[in-house]
Amino acid sequence: MDKTDIKALDREYVANTYGRADVVFVEGKGAEITDDEGRKYIDLGAGIAVNVFGAADPVWVAAVTAQVSKLQHMSNLYYTEPCVKLAKLLCERTGFKKVFFGNSGAEANECAIKTARKWAFDKYGDESHSTVITLKNSFHGRTVTTLAATGQDAFHTKFGPFTKGFVHASAQDAEEVRALADRGDCCAVMLELIQGEGGVVPLTREYVDEVVKIARERDMLIIVDEVQTGNGRTGTLYAYEQFGFMPDIVSTAKGLGGGLPLGACLMGERVEHTLGRGDHGSTFGGNPVSCAGAISILERIDDKLLEGVRRKGEYIKRALEGAKGVKSVTGMGLMVGILTDRPAGEVAKAALEKGVIVLTAHEKVRLVPPLTITDEQLEKAVEILKEVIGE
Ligand SMILES: Cc1ncc(COP(=O)(O)O)c(C=O)c1O
């Protein structure tokens, strides 16, 4: 099938929800992806922060294929080894107590929200404390509930009625969080420490400190959405480690599965017993193939890799700050946002034409490359990007 056929079939049969770039990708190796005409690209997008070890990483492929050829799926009515091994690994690496597995970021957030509400229900005996505070400009997913959680008006039309019980506070002014907490009906505050889809906007340490203080004083849970920031992306296993506090709940997905669908909701001490039998579930959650792949990823997100993530992130910042056409560079580790004079969409299109895959987030160019991208690949891609941004 050639590109014209694929595009025609996509137009005819695939729901028209995506604006796709004019390229068909067929294979890859690490941070190098090849299109249907054999042209090679340097990947600074990693399938939106998913392929943390790049394409067709041999260790991950071996783990996945070994498991898929033994048992590809079994329901959660029975035990499987990869699921429990991954849960243990996640808990040991983080200090969390229990894990619920789903298949995506939105599902991880659904579980986080359900856990917080159930915690409050158990405590107060009713739904009087079911409200969750989230931040303006946040993004938490595409289900009806996680859209309601998302703090962007653009996502609050067309699909109503939305799930009730979400209020949105400014990501700059902790007093707004305090005022909402003072209403007395909130069970949790939910944060992305770097607002990813919102334009790679990190929260400040002072703001986060204040929000954590308010949550603790008002006996609210702290949920951190690490769907995008997690699994080594920002230079630590999870971004909250760099903000000096321990959340009660962390949701994560994207990079965790290394390219297969997998989401996880990590539950701390205060909520480890909140969900009981029948309170939540997922047919595919904890799928043995996804979990086997994830173990092979998590085991290799070690100090050396994380040091490399921080170093490469600093390199990108140094190379782009002050470059022609660059207004600002934000982010942490290998999660970088670039505000450019040219519209971000134009930059992404031009970069693709020159063999570099980049993403956009709001008005910014967004870079979330595989964590294992080589220095040489990164230098080459950044040079091309600089050229394109400066045009
Ligand atoms: C912070 C954050 N939360 C949740 C989601 C939703 O994840 P998914 O698309 O896997 O449902 C995303 C996706 O971009 C995200 O960046």
The ligand as a Gaussian input file, in Angstrom:
#p B3LYP/6-31G(d) Opt

LIG

0 1
 C       -0.622000      15.275000      31.901000
 C       -1.487000      14.363000      31.103000
 N       -2.492000      13.712000      31.697000
 C       -3.296000      12.874000      31.030000
 C       -3.132000      12.652000      29.676000
 C       -4.032000      11.699000      28.953000
 O       -3.326000      10.546000      28.631000
 P       -3.914000       9.490000      27.568000
 O       -3.934000      10.161000      26.238000
 O       -2.968000       8.340000      27.645000
 O       -5.278000       9.128000      28.051000
 C       -2.094000      13.306000      29.004000
 C       -1.894000      13.120000      27.558000
 O       -1.289000      13.882000      26.880000
 C       -1.255000      14.178000      29.735000
 O       -0.244000      14.831000      29.140000

